[in-house]
Amino acid sequence: MARPRTFDREQVLTAATDLFWRRGFHATSAEELCQATGLGRSSLYNTFGSKGALFSECLARYLDATAQATAEVIAKKGDAVARINAYLTKVIIEEAERSSSGAPSGCLAVNSVAELAGDAENAEFLAQVARDTDARLRLLTDLLRAGQAAGEVTSEVPAEGLAAYVNASVAGLRISAQGGASLARLADVVQATTRALRP
């Protein structure tokens, strides 16, 4: 009779995610994962199958959490640009909080794309991020299109293009925060981005 698992899966995933976030997929070793999660190698592989499968689950969990947080901010009251401003402001507040607490900065998804672009062996990880990006772009496009119809958002650029611009701004904010940009400088980026959306 198999022994029941005696560990908390969510805690293991949190520890593994933190390590992958700090080190990257390739640089994270099985030994480091065992140390971070408190699991032996056999328990780790019996539970998750492989380092890649563990990373995929960590990435999916991270993407689901960020997608939900984004949707909640976008759904709040206010005109379209105000909601985009709230979304971008949330990003820089998160980065400031991570920096002050010693948590990994930036974005696990952005980091993964930068690390694994062109890595055919791990293309499924990039596909996970691409699916998440597509969903976020649809959400932003719908908001910005409604804002254009209401006269709140410039119509000089299609809503799809503006959504891509906002999404690129988020990635830029995350990377700038990793590079040590100050909160004031990140706030300037938010202000410039939202100003560009106005008619």
MARTI-411791 format. One record per atom (N, C-alpha, C): residue number from 1; residue in three letters; atom name; z, y, x. Coordinates in Angstrom, 1 decimal. Layout:
N
n res atom c3 c2 c1
NUM ALA CA Z Y X
...
END
This chain:
199
n res atom c3 c2 c1
1 MET N 0.0 -1.2 0.8
1 MET CA 0.0 0.0 0.0
1 MET C 0.0 1.3 0.9
2 ALA N -0.9 2.2 0.6
2 ALA CA -1.0 3.4 1.4
2 ALA C 0.2 4.3 1.2
3 ARG N 0.6 4.9 2.3
3 ARG CA 1.7 5.8 2.2
3 ARG C 1.2 7.1 1.6
4 PRO N 2.0 7.7 0.7
4 PRO CA 1.6 9.0 0.1
4 PRO C 1.5 10.1 1.1
5 ARG N 0.6 11.1 0.9
5 ARG CA 0.5 12.2 1.8
5 ARG C 1.8 13.0 1.7
6 THR N 2.3 13.5 2.8
6 THR CA 3.6 14.3 2.8
6 THR C 3.3 15.7 3.2
7 PHE N 2.1 16.2 3.1
7 PHE CA 1.9 17.6 3.5
7 PHE C 1.3 18.4 2.3
8 ASP N 1.4 19.7 2.4
8 ASP CA 0.8 20.6 1.4
8 ASP C -0.6 20.9 1.8
9 ARG N -1.6 20.5 1.0
9 ARG CA -3.0 20.7 1.3
9 ARG C -3.3 22.2 1.5
10 GLU N -2.7 23.0 0.6
10 GLU CA -3.0 24.4 0.6
10 GLU C -2.5 25.1 1.9
11 GLN N -1.3 24.6 2.3
11 GLN CA -0.8 25.2 3.6
11 GLN C -1.7 24.7 4.8
12 VAL N -2.1 23.5 4.7
12 VAL CA -3.0 23.0 5.8
12 VAL C -4.3 23.9 5.8
13 LEU N -4.9 24.1 4.6
13 LEU CA -6.1 24.9 4.6
13 LEU C -5.9 26.3 5.0
14 THR N -4.7 26.9 4.7
14 THR CA -4.4 28.3 5.1
14 THR C -4.3 28.3 6.6
15 ALA N -3.6 27.4 7.2
15 ALA CA -3.5 27.4 8.7
15 ALA C -4.8 27.1 9.4
16 ALA N -5.6 26.2 8.8
16 ALA CA -7.0 26.0 9.4
16 ALA C -7.9 27.1 9.3
17 THR N -7.8 27.8 8.1
17 THR CA -8.7 29.0 7.9
17 THR C -8.3 30.1 8.9
18 ASP N -7.1 30.3 9.1
18 ASP CA -6.6 31.3 10.0
18 ASP C -7.1 31.0 11.4
19 LEU N -7.1 29.8 11.8
19 LEU CA -7.6 29.4 13.2
19 LEU C -9.1 29.5 13.3
20 PHE N -9.8 29.1 12.3
20 PHE CA -11.3 29.2 12.3
20 PHE C -11.7 30.7 12.3
21 TRP N -10.9 31.5 11.6
21 TRP CA -11.2 32.9 11.5
21 TRP C -11.0 33.6 12.8
22 ARG N -10.0 33.2 13.6
22 ARG CA -9.7 33.8 14.9
22 ARG C -10.6 33.3 16.0
23 ARG N -10.9 32.0 15.9
23 ARG CA -11.6 31.4 17.1
23 ARG C -13.1 31.1 16.8
24 GLY N -13.5 31.0 15.5
24 GLY CA -14.9 30.6 15.2
24 GLY C -14.9 29.1 15.1
25 PHE N -16.0 28.6 14.5
25 PHE CA -16.1 27.2 14.2
25 PHE C -16.3 26.4 15.5
26 HIS N -17.2 26.8 16.4
26 HIS CA -17.4 25.9 17.6
26 HIS C -16.3 26.0 18.5
27 ALA N -15.6 27.1 18.7
27 ALA CA -14.5 27.2 19.7
27 ALA C -13.2 26.5 19.2
28 THR N -13.1 26.2 17.9
28 THR CA -11.9 25.6 17.4
28 THR C -12.0 24.1 17.7
29 SER N -11.0 23.6 18.4
29 SER CA -11.0 22.1 18.7
29 SER C -10.1 21.4 17.7
30 ALA N -10.3 20.1 17.7
30 ALA CA -9.5 19.2 16.8
30 ALA C -8.1 19.3 17.3
31 GLU N -7.8 19.4 18.5
31 GLU CA -6.4 19.4 19.0
31 GLU C -5.8 20.7 18.5
32 GLU N -6.5 21.8 18.5
32 GLU CA -5.9 23.1 18.0
32 GLU C -5.7 23.0 16.5
33 LEU N -6.6 22.4 15.8
33 LEU CA -6.4 22.2 14.4
33 LEU C -5.1 21.4 14.1
34 CYS N -4.9 20.3 14.9
34 CYS CA -3.7 19.5 14.7
34 CYS C -2.5 20.3 15.0
35 GLN N -2.5 21.2 16.0
35 GLN CA -1.3 22.0 16.3
35 GLN C -1.1 23.0 15.2
36 ALA N -2.2 23.6 14.7
36 ALA CA -2.0 24.7 13.7
36 ALA C -1.5 24.1 12.4
37 THR N -2.0 23.0 12.0
37 THR CA -1.7 22.4 10.7
37 THR C -0.5 21.5 10.7
38 GLY N -0.1 21.0 11.9
38 GLY CA 1.0 20.1 11.9
38 GLY C 0.6 18.7 11.6
39 LEU N -0.7 18.4 11.5
39 LEU CA -1.2 17.1 11.2
39 LEU C -1.6 16.3 12.4
40 GLY N -1.5 15.0 12.4
40 GLY CA -2.0 14.2 13.5
40 GLY C -3.5 14.1 13.3
41 ARG N -4.2 13.8 14.4
41 ARG CA -5.7 13.7 14.3
41 ARG C -6.1 12.7 13.2
42 SER N -5.5 11.5 13.1
42 SER CA -5.9 10.6 12.1
42 SER C -5.7 11.1 10.7
43 SER N -4.5 11.8 10.5
43 SER CA -4.3 12.4 9.1
43 SER C -5.3 13.4 8.8
44 LEU N -5.6 14.2 9.8
44 LEU CA -6.6 15.3 9.6
44 LEU C -8.0 14.8 9.2
45 TYR N -8.4 13.8 10.0
45 TYR CA -9.7 13.2 9.7
45 TYR C -9.8 12.3 8.5
46 ASN N -8.7 11.6 8.2
46 ASN CA -8.6 10.8 7.0
46 ASN C -8.6 11.6 5.8
47 THR N -8.1 12.8 5.8
47 THR CA -8.0 13.7 4.7
47 THR C -9.3 14.5 4.5
48 PHE N -9.8 15.0 5.6
48 PHE CA -11.0 15.9 5.4
48 PHE C -12.3 15.3 5.9
49 GLY N -12.3 14.3 6.7
49 GLY CA -13.5 13.6 7.1
49 GLY C -14.0 14.0 8.4
50 SER N -14.0 15.3 8.7
50 SER CA -14.6 15.9 9.9
50 SER C -14.2 17.3 10.1
51 LYS N -14.3 17.8 11.3
51 LYS CA -14.1 19.3 11.5
51 LYS C -15.0 20.1 10.6
52 GLY N -16.2 19.7 10.5
52 GLY CA -17.2 20.4 9.7
52 GLY C -16.8 20.4 8.2
53 ALA N -16.4 19.3 7.7
53 ALA CA -16.0 19.2 6.3
53 ALA C -14.7 20.1 6.0
54 LEU N -13.8 20.1 7.0
54 LEU CA -12.6 21.0 6.9
54 LEU C -13.0 22.4 6.9
55 PHE N -13.9 22.8 7.8
55 PHE CA -14.4 24.2 7.8
55 PHE C -15.1 24.6 6.5
56 SER N -15.9 23.7 6.0
56 SER CA -16.6 23.9 4.7
56 SER C -15.7 24.2 3.6
57 GLU N -14.6 23.4 3.5
57 GLU CA -13.6 23.6 2.5
57 GLU C -12.8 24.9 2.7
58 CYS N -12.5 25.2 3.9
58 CYS CA -11.8 26.5 4.2
58 CYS C -12.7 27.7 3.8
59 LEU N -14.0 27.6 4.2
59 LEU CA -15.0 28.7 3.9
59 LEU C -15.1 28.8 2.4
60 ALA N -15.3 27.7 1.7
60 ALA CA -15.4 27.8 0.2
60 ALA C -14.2 28.4 -0.4
61 ARG N -13.1 28.1 0.0
61 ARG CA -11.8 28.6 -0.5
61 ARG C -11.7 30.1 -0.2
62 TYR N -12.1 30.5 1.0
62 TYR CA -12.1 31.9 1.3
62 TYR C -13.1 32.7 0.5
63 LEU N -14.3 32.2 0.3
63 LEU CA -15.4 32.8 -0.5
63 LEU C -15.0 33.0 -1.9
64 ASP N -14.4 31.9 -2.5
64 ASP CA -13.9 32.0 -3.9
64 ASP C -12.9 33.1 -4.1
65 ALA N -11.9 33.2 -3.1
65 ALA CA -10.9 34.2 -3.3
65 ALA C -11.5 35.6 -3.2
66 THR N -12.4 35.8 -2.2
66 THR CA -12.9 37.2 -2.1
66 THR C -13.8 37.5 -3.2
67 ALA N -14.5 36.5 -3.8
67 ALA CA -15.4 36.8 -4.9
67 ALA C -14.6 37.2 -6.1
68 GLN N -13.5 36.5 -6.3
68 GLN CA -12.6 36.8 -7.5
68 GLN C -12.0 38.2 -7.3
69 ALA N -11.6 38.6 -6.1
69 ALA CA -11.0 39.9 -5.9
69 ALA C -12.0 41.0 -6.1
70 THR N -13.3 40.7 -5.6
70 THR CA -14.4 41.7 -5.8
70 THR C -14.6 41.9 -7.3
71 ALA N -14.7 40.8 -8.0
71 ALA CA -15.0 40.9 -9.5
71 ALA C -14.0 41.7 -10.2
72 GLU N -12.7 41.5 -9.8
72 GLU CA -11.6 42.2 -10.5
72 GLU C -11.7 43.7 -10.3
73 VAL N -12.1 44.1 -9.0
73 VAL CA -12.2 45.5 -8.8
73 VAL C -13.4 46.1 -9.5
74 ILE N -14.5 45.4 -9.5
74 ILE CA -15.7 45.9 -10.1
74 ILE C -15.5 46.0 -11.6
75 ALA N -14.7 45.2 -12.2
75 ALA CA -14.5 45.2 -13.7
75 ALA C -13.6 46.3 -14.2
76 LYS N -12.9 47.0 -13.3
76 LYS CA -12.0 48.1 -13.7
76 LYS C -12.7 49.2 -14.3
77 LYS N -12.0 50.1 -15.0
77 LYS CA -12.5 51.3 -15.6
77 LYS C -13.0 52.3 -14.6
78 GLY N -13.9 53.1 -15.1
78 GLY CA -14.5 54.2 -14.2
78 GLY C -16.0 54.1 -14.2
79 ASP N -16.6 55.2 -13.7
79 ASP CA -18.0 55.1 -13.6
79 ASP C -18.4 54.2 -12.4
80 ALA N -19.7 53.9 -12.3
80 ALA CA -20.2 52.9 -11.3
80 ALA C -19.8 53.3 -9.9
81 VAL N -20.0 54.6 -9.5
81 VAL CA -19.7 55.0 -8.2
81 VAL C -18.2 54.9 -7.9
82 ALA N -17.4 55.3 -8.9
82 ALA CA -16.0 55.2 -8.7
82 ALA C -15.5 53.8 -8.5
83 ARG N -16.1 52.8 -9.1
83 ARG CA -15.8 51.4 -8.9
83 ARG C -16.3 50.9 -7.6
84 ILE N -17.4 51.4 -7.1
84 ILE CA -17.9 51.0 -5.8
84 ILE C -16.9 51.6 -4.8
85 ASN N -16.5 52.8 -5.0
85 ASN CA -15.5 53.5 -4.1
85 ASN C -14.2 52.7 -4.0
86 ALA N -13.7 52.2 -5.2
86 ALA CA -12.5 51.4 -5.2
86 ALA C -12.7 50.1 -4.5
87 TYR N -13.9 49.5 -4.6
87 TYR CA -14.2 48.2 -3.9
87 TYR C -14.2 48.5 -2.4
88 LEU N -14.9 49.5 -1.9
88 LEU CA -14.9 49.7 -0.5
88 LEU C -13.5 50.2 0.1
89 THR N -12.8 50.9 -0.7
89 THR CA -11.5 51.3 -0.3
89 THR C -10.5 50.1 -0.2
90 LYS N -10.7 49.2 -1.1
90 LYS CA -9.9 47.9 -1.0
90 LYS C -10.2 47.2 0.3
91 VAL N -11.5 47.2 0.7
91 VAL CA -11.8 46.6 2.0
91 VAL C -11.1 47.2 3.2
92 ILE N -11.0 48.5 3.3
92 ILE CA -10.4 49.1 4.4
92 ILE C -8.9 49.0 4.3
93 ILE N -8.3 49.0 3.1
93 ILE CA -6.9 48.7 3.0
93 ILE C -6.5 47.3 3.5
94 GLU N -7.3 46.4 3.1
94 GLU CA -7.1 45.0 3.6
94 GLU C -7.2 44.9 5.1
95 GLU N -8.1 45.6 5.7
95 GLU CA -8.2 45.6 7.1
95 GLU C -7.0 46.2 7.8
96 ALA N -6.5 47.3 7.2
96 ALA CA -5.4 48.0 7.8
96 ALA C -4.1 47.0 7.7
97 GLU N -4.0 46.4 6.5
97 GLU CA -2.9 45.5 6.4
97 GLU C -3.0 44.3 7.3
98 ARG N -4.1 43.7 7.5
98 ARG CA -4.3 42.6 8.4
98 ARG C -4.0 43.1 9.9
99 SER N -4.4 44.2 10.2
99 SER CA -4.1 44.7 11.6
99 SER C -2.6 44.9 11.8
100 SER N -1.9 45.4 10.8
100 SER CA -0.5 45.7 11.0
100 SER C 0.3 44.4 11.0
101 SER N -0.2 43.4 10.3
101 SER CA 0.6 42.1 10.2
101 SER C 0.2 41.1 11.3
102 GLY N -0.9 41.4 12.1
102 GLY CA -1.3 40.5 13.1
102 GLY C -2.2 39.4 12.5
103 ALA N -2.7 39.5 11.3
103 ALA CA -3.6 38.6 10.7
103 ALA C -5.0 38.8 11.3
104 PRO N -5.9 37.8 11.2
104 PRO CA -7.2 38.0 11.7
104 PRO C -7.9 39.1 10.9
105 SER N -8.7 39.9 11.7
105 SER CA -9.4 41.0 11.0
105 SER C -10.8 40.6 10.7
106 GLY N -11.5 41.5 10.0
106 GLY CA -12.9 41.2 9.7
106 GLY C -13.1 40.3 8.6
107 CYS N -14.2 39.6 8.5
107 CYS CA -14.5 38.7 7.4
107 CYS C -14.9 37.3 8.0
108 LEU N -14.3 36.3 7.5
108 LEU CA -14.7 34.9 7.9
108 LEU C -16.1 34.6 7.7
109 ALA N -16.7 35.1 6.5
109 ALA CA -18.1 34.9 6.2
109 ALA C -19.0 35.6 7.2
110 VAL N -18.7 36.9 7.4
110 VAL CA -19.5 37.7 8.3
110 VAL C -19.5 37.1 9.7
111 ASN N -18.3 36.7 10.2
111 ASN CA -18.1 36.1 11.5
111 ASN C -18.9 34.8 11.6
112 SER N -18.9 34.0 10.5
112 SER CA -19.6 32.7 10.5
112 SER C -21.1 32.9 10.6
113 VAL N -21.6 33.9 9.9
113 VAL CA -23.1 34.2 9.9
113 VAL C -23.4 34.6 11.3
114 ALA N -22.6 35.5 11.9
114 ALA CA -22.9 36.0 13.3
114 ALA C -22.9 34.8 14.3
115 GLU N -21.9 33.9 14.1
115 GLU CA -21.8 32.8 15.1
115 GLU C -22.9 31.7 14.9
116 LEU N -23.2 31.4 13.6
116 LEU CA -24.0 30.2 13.3
116 LEU C -25.5 30.5 13.0
117 ALA N -25.9 31.8 13.0
117 ALA CA -27.3 32.1 12.7
117 ALA C -28.2 31.3 13.6
118 GLY N -29.1 30.6 13.1
118 GLY CA -30.1 29.8 13.9
118 GLY C -29.6 28.5 14.3
119 ASP N -28.4 28.1 13.9
119 ASP CA -27.8 26.8 14.2
119 ASP C -28.1 25.8 13.1
120 ALA N -29.3 25.1 13.3
120 ALA CA -29.8 24.2 12.3
120 ALA C -28.8 23.1 11.9
121 GLU N -28.0 22.7 12.9
121 GLU CA -27.1 21.6 12.6
121 GLU C -26.0 22.0 11.6
122 ASN N -25.7 23.3 11.5
122 ASN CA -24.7 23.8 10.6
122 ASN C -25.2 24.7 9.6
123 ALA N -26.4 24.5 9.2
123 ALA CA -27.1 25.4 8.2
123 ALA C -26.4 25.4 6.9
124 GLU N -25.7 24.4 6.5
124 GLU CA -25.0 24.3 5.2
124 GLU C -24.0 25.4 5.1
125 PHE N -23.3 25.7 6.2
125 PHE CA -22.3 26.8 6.2
125 PHE C -23.0 28.1 5.9
126 LEU N -24.1 28.4 6.4
126 LEU CA -24.8 29.6 6.2
126 LEU C -25.3 29.6 4.7
127 ALA N -25.7 28.4 4.2
127 ALA CA -26.1 28.3 2.8
127 ALA C -24.9 28.7 1.9
128 GLN N -23.7 28.2 2.2
128 GLN CA -22.5 28.6 1.4
128 GLN C -22.4 30.1 1.4
129 VAL N -22.5 30.8 2.5
129 VAL CA -22.3 32.2 2.5
129 VAL C -23.5 32.9 1.8
130 ALA N -24.7 32.4 1.9
130 ALA CA -25.8 32.9 1.2
130 ALA C -25.6 32.9 -0.3
131 ARG N -25.1 31.8 -0.8
131 ARG CA -24.9 31.6 -2.3
131 ARG C -23.8 32.7 -2.7
132 ASP N -22.8 32.8 -1.9
132 ASP CA -21.8 33.8 -2.3
132 ASP C -22.4 35.2 -2.2
133 THR N -23.2 35.5 -1.2
133 THR CA -23.8 36.8 -1.1
133 THR C -24.7 37.1 -2.3
134 ASP N -25.5 36.1 -2.7
134 ASP CA -26.4 36.3 -3.8
134 ASP C -25.6 36.7 -5.1
135 ALA N -24.5 36.0 -5.3
135 ALA CA -23.7 36.2 -6.5
135 ALA C -23.1 37.6 -6.5
136 ARG N -22.6 38.1 -5.3
136 ARG CA -22.1 39.4 -5.2
136 ARG C -23.2 40.5 -5.4
137 LEU N -24.4 40.2 -4.8
137 LEU CA -25.4 41.2 -5.0
137 LEU C -25.8 41.3 -6.5
138 ARG N -25.8 40.2 -7.2
138 ARG CA -26.1 40.3 -8.7
138 ARG C -25.0 41.1 -9.4
139 LEU N -23.8 40.9 -9.0
139 LEU CA -22.7 41.7 -9.6
139 LEU C -22.9 43.2 -9.3
140 LEU N -23.1 43.5 -8.1
140 LEU CA -23.3 44.9 -7.7
140 LEU C -24.6 45.5 -8.3
141 THR N -25.6 44.7 -8.4
141 THR CA -26.9 45.2 -9.0
141 THR C -26.7 45.6 -10.5
142 ASP N -26.0 44.7 -11.2
142 ASP CA -25.7 44.9 -12.6
142 ASP C -24.9 46.2 -12.8
143 LEU N -23.9 46.4 -12.0
143 LEU CA -23.1 47.6 -12.1
143 LEU C -23.9 48.9 -11.8
144 LEU N -24.7 48.8 -10.7
144 LEU CA -25.5 50.0 -10.3
144 LEU C -26.6 50.3 -11.2
145 ARG N -27.2 49.2 -11.8
145 ARG CA -28.3 49.5 -12.8
145 ARG C -27.7 50.2 -14.0
146 ALA N -26.5 49.7 -14.5
146 ALA CA -25.8 50.4 -15.6
146 ALA C -25.5 51.8 -15.2
147 GLY N -25.1 52.0 -14.0
147 GLY CA -24.8 53.4 -13.5
147 GLY C -26.1 54.3 -13.5
148 GLN N -27.2 53.7 -13.2
148 GLN CA -28.5 54.5 -13.2
148 GLN C -28.8 54.8 -14.6
149 ALA N -28.6 53.9 -15.5
149 ALA CA -28.9 54.1 -16.9
149 ALA C -28.1 55.3 -17.5
150 ALA N -26.8 55.3 -17.0
150 ALA CA -25.9 56.4 -17.5
150 ALA C -26.0 57.7 -16.7
151 GLY N -26.9 57.7 -15.7
151 GLY CA -27.1 58.9 -14.9
151 GLY C -26.1 59.2 -13.9
152 GLU N -25.3 58.1 -13.6
152 GLU CA -24.2 58.2 -12.6
152 GLU C -24.7 57.9 -11.2
153 VAL N -25.8 57.1 -11.1
153 VAL CA -26.2 56.6 -9.8
153 VAL C -27.7 57.0 -9.6
154 THR N -28.0 57.4 -8.4
154 THR CA -29.4 57.8 -8.1
154 THR C -30.4 56.7 -8.5
155 SER N -31.5 57.1 -9.0
155 SER CA -32.6 56.2 -9.4
155 SER C -33.7 56.2 -8.3
156 GLU N -33.5 56.9 -7.2
156 GLU CA -34.5 57.0 -6.2
156 GLU C -34.7 55.7 -5.4
157 VAL N -33.7 54.8 -5.5
157 VAL CA -33.8 53.5 -4.9
157 VAL C -33.5 52.5 -6.0
158 PRO N -34.2 51.4 -6.1
158 PRO CA -33.9 50.3 -7.1
158 PRO C -32.4 49.9 -7.0
159 ALA N -31.9 49.4 -8.1
159 ALA CA -30.5 49.0 -8.1
159 ALA C -30.3 47.8 -7.1
160 GLU N -31.3 47.0 -6.9
160 GLU CA -31.2 45.8 -6.0
160 GLU C -31.0 46.4 -4.6
161 GLY N -31.8 47.4 -4.2
161 GLY CA -31.7 48.0 -2.9
161 GLY C -30.3 48.7 -2.7
162 LEU N -29.8 49.4 -3.7
162 LEU CA -28.5 50.0 -3.6
162 LEU C -27.4 48.9 -3.4
163 ALA N -27.6 47.8 -4.1
163 ALA CA -26.6 46.7 -4.0
163 ALA C -26.6 46.2 -2.6
164 ALA N -27.7 46.0 -2.0
164 ALA CA -27.8 45.5 -0.6
164 ALA C -27.2 46.5 0.3
165 TYR N -27.4 47.8 0.0
165 TYR CA -26.8 48.9 0.9
165 TYR C -25.3 48.8 0.8
166 VAL N -24.7 48.7 -0.4
166 VAL CA -23.3 48.6 -0.5
166 VAL C -22.7 47.3 0.2
167 ASN N -23.5 46.2 0.1
167 ASN CA -23.1 45.0 0.7
167 ASN C -23.1 45.1 2.2
168 ALA N -24.1 45.8 2.7
168 ALA CA -24.2 46.0 4.2
168 ALA C -23.1 46.9 4.6
169 SER N -22.7 47.9 3.8
169 SER CA -21.6 48.7 4.2
169 SER C -20.3 48.0 4.3
170 VAL N -20.1 47.0 3.4
170 VAL CA -18.9 46.2 3.5
170 VAL C -18.8 45.4 4.8
171 ALA N -20.0 44.8 5.1
171 ALA CA -20.0 44.0 6.4
171 ALA C -19.8 45.0 7.6
172 GLY N -20.4 46.2 7.5
172 GLY CA -20.2 47.2 8.6
172 GLY C -18.7 47.6 8.7
173 LEU N -18.0 47.8 7.6
173 LEU CA -16.6 48.1 7.6
173 LEU C -15.8 47.0 8.2
174 ARG N -16.1 45.8 7.9
174 ARG CA -15.3 44.6 8.4
174 ARG C -15.5 44.6 10.0
175 ILE N -16.8 44.7 10.4
175 ILE CA -17.0 44.6 11.8
175 ILE C -16.4 45.8 12.6
176 SER N -16.5 47.0 12.0
176 SER CA -16.0 48.2 12.6
176 SER C -14.5 48.0 12.8
177 ALA N -13.8 47.5 11.7
177 ALA CA -12.4 47.3 11.8
177 ALA C -12.0 46.3 12.9
178 GLN N -12.8 45.2 13.1
178 GLN CA -12.6 44.3 14.2
178 GLN C -12.7 45.0 15.5
179 GLY N -13.6 46.0 15.6
179 GLY CA -13.8 46.7 16.8
179 GLY C -12.8 47.8 17.1
180 GLY N -11.9 47.9 16.2
180 GLY CA -10.8 48.9 16.4
180 GLY C -11.0 50.2 15.8
181 ALA N -12.0 50.4 14.9
181 ALA CA -12.2 51.7 14.2
181 ALA C -10.9 52.1 13.5
182 SER N -10.6 53.4 13.5
182 SER CA -9.4 53.9 12.8
182 SER C -9.6 53.9 11.3
183 LEU N -8.5 53.9 10.6
183 LEU CA -8.6 53.9 9.1
183 LEU C -9.3 55.2 8.6
184 ALA N -9.1 56.3 9.3
184 ALA CA -9.7 57.6 9.0
184 ALA C -11.2 57.4 9.1
185 ARG N -11.7 56.8 10.2
185 ARG CA -13.1 56.6 10.4
185 ARG C -13.7 55.7 9.4
186 LEU N -13.0 54.6 9.0
186 LEU CA -13.5 53.7 8.0
186 LEU C -13.6 54.5 6.6
187 ALA N -12.6 55.3 6.4
187 ALA CA -12.6 56.1 5.1
187 ALA C -13.8 57.0 5.1
188 ASP N -14.2 57.6 6.3
188 ASP CA -15.4 58.4 6.3
188 ASP C -16.7 57.6 5.9
189 VAL N -16.7 56.3 6.3
189 VAL CA -17.8 55.5 6.0
189 VAL C -17.9 55.3 4.5
190 VAL N -16.7 55.0 3.9
190 VAL CA -16.6 54.9 2.4
190 VAL C -17.1 56.1 1.7
191 GLN N -16.7 57.3 2.2
191 GLN CA -17.1 58.5 1.5
191 GLN C -18.6 58.7 1.7
192 ALA N -19.1 58.5 2.8
192 ALA CA -20.6 58.6 3.0
192 ALA C -21.4 57.7 2.1
193 THR N -20.9 56.4 2.0
193 THR CA -21.6 55.4 1.2
193 THR C -21.6 55.8 -0.2
194 THR N -20.5 56.2 -0.8
194 THR CA -20.4 56.5 -2.2
194 THR C -21.2 57.8 -2.5
195 ARG N -21.1 58.8 -1.6
195 ARG CA -21.9 60.0 -1.8
195 ARG C -23.4 59.7 -1.9
196 ALA N -23.9 58.8 -1.1
196 ALA CA -25.3 58.5 -1.1
196 ALA C -25.7 57.8 -2.4
197 LEU N -24.8 57.3 -3.1
197 LEU CA -25.1 56.6 -4.4
197 LEU C -25.3 57.6 -5.6
198 ARG N -24.8 58.8 -5.4
198 ARG CA -24.8 59.8 -6.5
198 ARG C -26.2 60.3 -6.6
199 PRO N -26.6 60.8 -7.8
199 PRO CA -27.9 61.4 -8.0
199 PRO C -28.1 62.6 -7.2
END
